[in-house]
């Protein structure tokens, strides 16, 4: 009896954490393996000219003053015609805070051809301007673009040829244009989230050259960029994605030579039937652009900008038909 009672009253064995420790260590090892960066398979870097694309959506809305009507009519899946009518004001600076506005009107006709390997866009306006753009994908890793603009005004006609070269984790571009312009840029992924690169340009007519450097850090929720150039400009930009429908953006621009600083805060909201974008800067300029979808393919646009410092305001409305 005493022996059986002693065996029944013995304390239970201590629990073993061997299996739990092994599972935790395995999870930790898996997390470390996932975080390990393979520098031979970095993601494709964005183009240097697209460095600020997320920020520009909020900070550079297509503002206008007056009335604008645009229609795009597809003739087939590859050929589209476009018509654009604009009636508004042209602003002329007087050297002071006063701004003189002159009424203007313009009609523009366009034709677009879009294919899997090439794209051609052409525009002609009643003021005599003729512009065109051609893009052709020579291979998967190289493409060429031609931009041209012809105008009756002296010095306004120009031609630009771009060659884009893409690698596994980098992008490069060569620009040659008139009058006597040469530009080079390169952008490289350093880590899965960080990219770095630079640009160089030479303008023979003015005997002027410049070098710029840039950094870009991108994540699922944010994009931060830094640009500095020998032309005397420092630019810091940050875009934050609050959710799928709301994005915020900021910009800090500093001109070394003139010691002028401008700070801008903007937003981009995509709702069920409309898109609202706006910004406010340190110069007292507040602007908003509203795009309301009436029906599939028909949008109503409202544009507003108020410059408190210069006592100037711009308001516009328009209709955009076609996708």
C-alpha positions as CSV (number, residue, x, y, z in Angstrom):
1,X,0.0,0.0,0.0
2,X,2.7,2.5,1.0
3,X,4.7,1.8,-2.1
4,X,1.7,2.1,-4.4
5,X,0.7,5.3,-2.6
6,X,4.2,6.8,-3.1
7,X,4.1,6.0,-6.8
8,X,0.7,7.7,-7.2
9,X,1.7,10.8,-5.3
10,X,4.9,11.4,-7.3
11,X,5.1,14.7,-9.2
12,X,4.3,14.6,-12.9
13,X,7.3,14.8,-15.3
14,X,8.5,18.2,-16.5
15,X,7.3,19.2,-19.9
16,X,9.8,19.0,-22.8
17,X,10.3,22.1,-24.9
18,X,12.6,20.3,-27.4
19,X,10.0,20.1,-30.1
20,X,8.8,23.7,-29.6
21,X,12.4,25.0,-29.7
22,X,13.1,23.0,-32.9
23,X,10.0,24.4,-34.6
24,X,10.9,28.0,-33.6
25,X,14.4,27.5,-34.8
26,X,13.1,26.1,-38.1
27,X,10.8,29.1,-38.5
28,X,13.7,31.5,-37.7
29,X,15.9,29.8,-40.2
30,X,13.2,30.0,-42.9
31,X,12.8,33.7,-42.2
32,X,16.5,34.4,-42.5
33,X,16.6,32.4,-45.8
34,X,13.7,34.5,-47.1
35,X,15.5,37.7,-46.2
36,X,18.7,36.7,-47.8
37,X,19.2,38.8,-50.9
38,X,20.3,37.2,-54.1
39,X,22.2,40.1,-55.7
40,X,22.4,38.2,-59.0
41,X,18.6,38.3,-59.4
42,X,17.6,41.9,-58.4
43,X,14.3,43.3,-59.8
44,X,14.2,45.5,-62.9
45,X,15.0,49.1,-62.1
46,X,12.6,51.9,-63.3
47,X,13.7,54.2,-66.1
48,X,15.5,57.3,-65.0
49,X,12.8,59.5,-66.5
50,X,10.1,57.5,-64.5
51,X,12.0,58.1,-61.2
52,X,9.2,60.3,-59.8
53,X,6.2,58.7,-61.5
54,X,4.3,57.9,-58.2
55,X,4.8,61.4,-56.8
56,X,3.9,63.2,-60.0
57,X,0.5,61.6,-60.0
58,X,-0.5,63.7,-57.0
59,X,1.8,66.7,-57.3
60,X,1.5,67.4,-61.1
61,X,-2.2,67.2,-62.0
62,X,-3.1,68.4,-65.5
63,X,-4.5,71.8,-64.5
64,X,-6.0,74.2,-67.1
65,X,-8.0,77.4,-67.3
66,X,-11.1,77.7,-69.5
67,X,-13.0,75.0,-71.4
68,X,-11.6,71.8,-72.8
69,X,-13.3,69.1,-74.8
70,X,-11.6,65.9,-75.9
71,X,-12.9,62.9,-77.8
72,X,-11.2,59.7,-78.8
73,X,-12.8,57.5,-81.5
74,X,-11.5,54.0,-82.2
75,X,-11.8,52.8,-85.8
76,X,-10.4,49.4,-85.0
77,X,-8.4,47.9,-82.2
78,X,-5.2,49.4,-83.5
79,X,-6.2,52.8,-85.0
80,X,-7.7,55.7,-83.1
81,X,-8.6,59.3,-84.0
82,X,-8.8,62.1,-81.4
83,X,-10.2,65.6,-81.4
84,X,-9.4,68.3,-78.8
85,X,-10.9,71.7,-78.5
86,X,-9.6,74.3,-76.0
87,X,-10.7,77.8,-75.2
88,X,-9.1,79.6,-72.3
89,X,-6.5,82.2,-71.4
90,X,-2.8,82.6,-71.9
91,X,-0.9,84.2,-69.0
92,X,1.7,86.9,-69.7
93,X,4.1,88.1,-66.9
94,X,4.6,91.8,-66.5
95,X,7.8,91.6,-64.4
96,X,5.9,92.2,-61.1
97,X,3.0,90.5,-59.4
98,X,0.5,91.5,-62.0
99,X,-0.5,88.9,-64.6
100,X,-2.1,89.8,-67.9
101,X,-4.4,87.2,-69.4
102,X,-5.1,87.0,-73.2
103,X,-8.0,84.8,-74.5
104,X,-6.9,82.0,-76.9
105,X,-8.6,79.1,-78.7
106,X,-7.1,76.0,-80.3
107,X,-8.3,72.9,-82.0
108,X,-6.1,69.8,-82.3
109,X,-6.6,66.7,-84.5
110,X,-4.7,63.5,-83.7
111,X,-4.2,60.0,-85.1
112,X,-2.8,57.1,-83.1
113,X,-1.7,53.7,-84.2
114,X,-0.9,51.1,-81.5
115,X,0.5,47.7,-82.1
116,X,2.3,45.1,-80.0
117,X,5.7,46.1,-81.2
118,X,5.3,49.8,-82.2
119,X,3.3,52.9,-81.5
120,X,2.8,56.0,-83.6
121,X,1.1,59.2,-82.4
122,X,0.5,62.4,-84.4
123,X,-1.0,65.8,-83.6
124,X,-1.7,68.9,-85.7
125,X,-3.1,72.1,-84.3
126,X,-4.7,75.2,-85.8
127,X,-1.8,77.4,-84.5
128,X,0.5,75.6,-86.9
129,X,2.1,73.1,-84.5
130,X,2.8,69.6,-85.8
131,X,4.0,67.0,-83.4
132,X,4.6,63.3,-83.6
133,X,6.0,60.4,-81.7
134,X,7.1,56.9,-82.8
135,X,8.2,54.0,-80.5
136,X,9.4,50.7,-81.8
137,X,10.6,47.7,-79.8
138,X,13.5,46.3,-81.7
139,X,14.1,43.5,-79.3
140,X,12.9,42.6,-75.8
141,X,15.9,44.5,-74.4
142,X,16.1,47.5,-76.7
143,X,13.7,50.0,-78.1
144,X,13.9,53.3,-80.0
145,X,11.7,56.4,-79.8
146,X,11.4,59.4,-82.1
147,X,9.9,62.7,-80.9
148,X,9.5,65.7,-83.3
149,X,7.8,69.0,-83.1
150,X,7.4,71.5,-86.0
151,X,6.3,75.0,-85.4
152,X,6.1,78.3,-87.4
153,X,7.8,80.2,-84.5
154,X,11.6,80.3,-84.8
155,X,13.4,78.1,-82.4
156,X,10.4,76.0,-81.4
157,X,11.0,73.1,-83.8
158,X,12.9,70.2,-82.5
159,X,13.7,66.5,-83.0
160,X,14.7,64.0,-80.3
161,X,15.8,60.4,-80.7
162,X,15.9,58.1,-77.7
163,X,17.3,54.6,-77.4
164,X,16.3,52.6,-74.3
165,X,18.4,49.5,-73.3
166,X,17.2,47.2,-70.5
167,X,19.1,44.7,-68.5
168,X,18.1,42.2,-65.8
169,X,18.4,44.8,-63.1
170,X,19.2,48.1,-64.9
171,X,18.0,50.6,-67.4
172,X,20.0,52.9,-69.7
173,X,19.0,55.6,-72.2
174,X,20.8,57.6,-74.9
175,X,19.2,60.9,-76.1
176,X,20.3,62.8,-79.2
177,X,18.3,65.8,-80.4
178,X,18.4,69.2,-82.0
179,X,19.7,71.7,-81.5
180,X,22.9,69.8,-80.7
181,X,21.7,68.0,-77.6
182,X,23.2,64.8,-76.1
183,X,22.0,63.0,-73.0
184,X,22.9,59.8,-71.2
185,X,21.3,58.2,-68.1
186,X,21.6,55.0,-66.2
187,X,19.7,53.5,-63.3
188,X,20.7,50.3,-61.4
189,X,19.1,48.2,-58.7
190,X,21.4,48.0,-55.7
191,X,19.1,46.0,-53.4
192,X,15.5,44.7,-53.9
193,X,14.3,48.1,-52.6
194,X,17.1,50.6,-53.4
195,X,18.1,51.9,-56.8
196,X,20.8,54.4,-57.8
197,X,21.9,56.1,-61.0
198,X,22.9,59.3,-62.8
199,X,22.5,61.3,-65.9
200,X,24.7,63.6,-68.1
201,X,23.6,66.1,-70.7
202,X,25.5,68.4,-73.1
203,X,23.9,71.3,-75.0
204,X,26.3,72.5,-77.6
205,X,24.4,75.6,-78.7
206,X,24.7,77.1,-75.2
207,X,28.0,75.4,-74.3
208,X,26.3,74.0,-71.2
209,X,26.6,70.6,-69.6
210,X,25.3,69.0,-66.4
211,X,25.5,65.9,-64.2
212,X,22.8,64.5,-62.0
213,X,22.7,61.8,-59.4
214,X,19.6,60.0,-58.0
215,X,18.5,57.5,-55.4
216,X,15.1,55.7,-55.2
217,X,13.8,53.6,-52.3
218,X,10.6,51.7,-53.1
219,X,8.4,49.5,-50.9
220,X,4.8,48.3,-51.1
221,X,3.7,51.3,-49.1
222,X,6.1,54.1,-50.0
223,X,8.5,55.5,-52.6
224,X,11.3,58.0,-51.7
225,X,13.6,59.7,-54.2
226,X,16.6,62.0,-53.9
227,X,18.0,64.0,-56.9
228,X,20.9,66.4,-57.0
229,X,22.3,68.1,-60.1
230,X,25.2,70.4,-61.0
231,X,22.6,72.8,-62.4
232,X,22.0,73.8,-58.8
233,X,18.9,71.8,-57.9
234,X,18.2,69.5,-54.9
235,X,14.9,67.5,-55.0
236,X,13.5,65.3,-52.2
237,X,10.2,63.5,-52.8
238,X,8.2,61.0,-50.9
239,X,5.0,59.2,-51.8
240,X,3.0,57.1,-49.3
241,X,0.2,54.7,-50.2
242,X,-2.3,54.9,-47.3
243,X,-4.6,52.2,-48.9
244,X,-5.7,51.1,-52.3
245,X,-7.6,54.4,-52.9
246,X,-5.6,57.1,-51.1
247,X,-2.0,58.2,-51.7
248,X,-0.1,61.1,-50.2
249,X,3.0,62.8,-51.6
250,X,5.5,65.5,-50.6
251,X,8.2,67.4,-52.5
252,X,11.1,69.6,-51.3
253,X,12.9,71.6,-54.0
254,X,16.0,73.7,-53.3
255,X,17.7,76.0,-55.9
256,X,21.3,76.5,-54.8
257,X,22.1,79.6,-56.8
258,X,18.9,81.6,-56.0
259,X,18.4,80.1,-52.5
260,X,14.8,79.5,-53.3
261,X,13.0,76.7,-51.5
262,X,9.6,75.3,-52.3
263,X,7.7,72.6,-50.3
264,X,4.6,70.9,-51.7
265,X,2.1,68.5,-50.2
266,X,-0.4,66.6,-52.4
267,X,-3.0,63.9,-52.4
268,X,-4.5,61.4,-54.8
269,X,-7.9,59.9,-54.0
270,X,-9.6,57.3,-56.2
271,X,-13.3,56.9,-55.3
272,X,-16.0,54.8,-56.9
273,X,-17.1,57.3,-59.5
274,X,-14.4,60.0,-59.4
275,X,-10.7,60.7,-58.9
276,X,-9.6,63.7,-56.8
277,X,-6.1,65.1,-56.9
278,X,-4.7,68.3,-55.3
279,X,-1.8,70.0,-53.8
280,X,-0.7,73.0,-51.7
281,X,2.8,74.6,-51.7
282,X,4.7,77.0,-49.6
283,X,4.2,79.8,-52.1
284,X,0.5,79.9,-51.2
285,X,-0.8,78.1,-54.3
286,X,-3.7,75.7,-53.8
287,X,-4.9,73.5,-56.7
288,X,-7.4,70.7,-57.2
289,X,-8.4,68.5,-60.2
290,X,-11.6,66.5,-60.1
291,X,-12.4,63.8,-62.7
292,X,-16.0,62.6,-62.4
293,X,-17.1,59.5,-64.4
294,X,-20.6,60.0,-65.7
295,X,-20.7,56.7,-67.6
296,X,-18.2,54.3,-69.1
297,X,-16.0,56.3,-71.4
298,X,-17.3,59.8,-70.5
299,X,-15.6,61.9,-67.8
300,X,-16.3,65.4,-66.5
301,X,-13.3,67.4,-65.4
302,X,-13.1,70.3,-63.0
303,X,-9.8,72.2,-62.5
304,X,-9.1,75.0,-60.0
305,X,-6.0,76.8,-58.8
306,X,-5.7,79.8,-56.5
307,X,-2.4,81.7,-56.1
308,X,-2.9,83.8,-52.9
309,X,0.5,85.5,-53.1
310,X,0.0,86.9,-56.7
311,X,-3.8,87.3,-56.3
312,X,-4.3,85.0,-59.3
313,X,-6.9,82.2,-59.9
314,X,-7.5,79.7,-62.7
315,X,-10.7,77.7,-63.2
316,X,-11.6,75.3,-65.9
317,X,-14.0,72.6,-66.9
318,X,-14.1,70.0,-69.6
319,X,-15.5,66.7,-71.0
320,X,-13.3,63.8,-72.0
321,X,-15.1,61.1,-74.1
322,X,-13.4,57.8,-75.1
323,X,-10.9,55.6,-73.4
